[in-house]
Amino acid sequence: MTQVPEWLPLREPTFLILLSLARGEKHGYAIMKDVDELGRGRVKLSTSTLYEALPRLLDQGLIERLDVIGAGVGIREATQRRPGRPRKSYRLTGTGRRVLEAETDRLRALVVAAQRRHGGQTR
């Protein structure tokens, strides 16, 4: 099993990108929209931030790229829109899933500690 502590703690945008991919593969724009929703509008990824993060996550082996013709549309529609160019989608690797789970556990432990210290009060 791959050791994950070297990646922890994750920066919030990185955590949200991995969390976005937890339910399955997505293309870049779908990741951006999902991160906006997951972050409740508080975390907005710019295109440049996302496309700087994706190569880093690929290099770290946390995600993998899939070239999918049409990703979500029929092949005919896909080739009419972008002939000859597959749409790039991304998904978590096994290591990425373990890192996401470890970071989620770390954050959960922090929330429990905060609730104990604060007397269980939450906003």
C-alpha positions as CSV (number, residue, x, y, z in Angstrom):
1,M,0.0,0.0,0.0
2,T,1.3,3.5,-0.9
3,Q,2.1,5.8,2.0
4,V,-0.1,8.9,1.9
5,P,1.2,11.2,4.7
6,E,3.7,12.8,2.4
7,W,0.8,14.6,0.6
8,L,-1.1,15.7,3.8
9,P,-2.4,18.1,4.6
10,L,-3.8,18.9,1.2
11,R,-4.5,22.4,0.1
12,E,-8.2,23.1,-0.1
13,P,-8.4,23.4,-3.9
14,T,-6.5,20.1,-4.3
15,F,-8.8,18.4,-1.8
16,L,-11.9,19.6,-3.6
17,I,-10.5,18.5,-7.0
18,L,-9.9,15.0,-5.6
19,L,-13.3,15.1,-3.9
20,S,-14.9,16.1,-7.2
21,L,-13.5,13.0,-8.9
22,A,-14.6,10.7,-6.1
23,R,-17.8,9.9,-7.9
24,G,-16.2,9.2,-11.2
25,E,-14.4,10.7,-14.2
26,K,-15.0,14.3,-15.2
27,H,-13.6,16.7,-17.7
28,G,-11.9,20.0,-16.6
29,Y,-15.0,22.3,-16.9
30,A,-17.1,19.8,-14.9
31,I,-14.4,19.7,-12.2
32,M,-14.4,23.5,-12.0
33,K,-18.2,23.7,-11.6
34,D,-18.2,20.9,-9.1
35,V,-15.5,22.5,-7.0
36,D,-17.5,25.7,-7.0
37,E,-20.5,23.8,-5.7
38,L,-18.5,21.7,-3.1
39,G,-16.8,24.9,-1.9
40,R,-20.2,26.6,-1.7
41,G,-18.9,29.4,-3.9
42,R,-16.1,30.1,-1.5
43,V,-13.5,28.3,-3.5
44,K,-13.4,29.2,-7.2
45,L,-10.9,27.6,-9.4
46,S,-9.7,29.6,-12.3
47,T,-8.9,27.8,-15.5
48,S,-5.2,28.5,-15.0
49,T,-5.3,27.2,-11.4
50,L,-7.1,24.0,-12.5
51,Y,-4.8,23.4,-15.5
52,E,-1.7,23.9,-13.3
53,A,-3.1,21.5,-10.6
54,L,-4.0,18.7,-13.1
55,P,-0.4,18.0,-14.3
56,R,0.8,18.1,-10.7
57,L,-1.8,15.6,-9.7
58,L,-1.0,13.4,-12.7
59,D,2.7,13.5,-11.9
60,Q,2.0,12.5,-8.3
61,G,-0.1,9.6,-9.5
62,L,-3.3,10.8,-7.7
63,I,-5.3,11.1,-10.9
64,E,-5.1,9.7,-14.4
65,R,-6.2,11.2,-17.7
66,L,-8.6,9.5,-20.1
67,D,-9.0,10.5,-23.7
68,V,-12.7,10.0,-24.3
69,I,-14.4,10.8,-27.6
70,G,-17.6,12.5,-26.9
71,A,-17.5,12.3,-23.1
72,G,-21.2,12.5,-22.4
73,V,-22.4,13.0,-25.9
74,G,-22.8,10.7,-28.9
75,I,-19.8,10.2,-31.1
76,R,-21.5,12.0,-34.0
77,E,-22.1,15.1,-31.9
78,A,-18.5,15.0,-30.5
79,T,-16.9,14.7,-33.8
80,Q,-19.0,17.6,-35.2
81,R,-17.9,19.8,-32.3
82,R,-14.3,18.8,-32.1
83,P,-13.3,16.5,-35.0
84,G,-10.4,14.3,-34.3
85,R,-9.8,15.7,-30.8
86,P,-10.7,13.5,-27.8
87,R,-12.1,15.2,-24.8
88,K,-9.8,14.9,-21.8
89,S,-11.4,13.5,-18.7
90,Y,-9.7,12.7,-15.4
91,R,-10.4,10.1,-12.6
92,L,-8.8,9.2,-9.3
93,T,-6.2,6.5,-9.1
94,G,-6.1,4.0,-6.2
95,T,-3.5,6.2,-4.6
96,G,-5.6,9.3,-5.2
97,R,-8.5,7.6,-3.5
98,R,-6.4,6.6,-0.5
99,V,-5.0,10.2,-0.2
100,L,-8.5,11.6,-0.3
101,E,-9.7,9.1,2.4
102,A,-6.7,10.0,4.6
103,E,-7.3,13.7,4.2
104,T,-11.0,13.2,5.0
105,D,-10.1,11.3,8.1
106,R,-7.6,14.0,9.1
107,L,-10.2,16.7,8.7
108,R,-12.9,14.7,10.5
109,A,-10.5,14.3,13.5
110,L,-10.0,18.1,13.5
111,V,-13.7,18.7,13.6
112,V,-14.2,16.3,16.5
113,A,-11.3,18.0,18.4
114,A,-12.9,21.4,17.7
115,Q,-16.3,20.2,18.8
116,R,-14.9,18.8,22.1
117,R,-12.9,22.0,22.8
118,H,-15.9,24.2,21.8
119,G,-18.3,22.1,23.8
120,G,-20.0,20.7,20.8
121,Q,-21.1,24.1,19.5
122,T,-21.2,24.5,15.8
123,R,-22.3,27.4,13.7
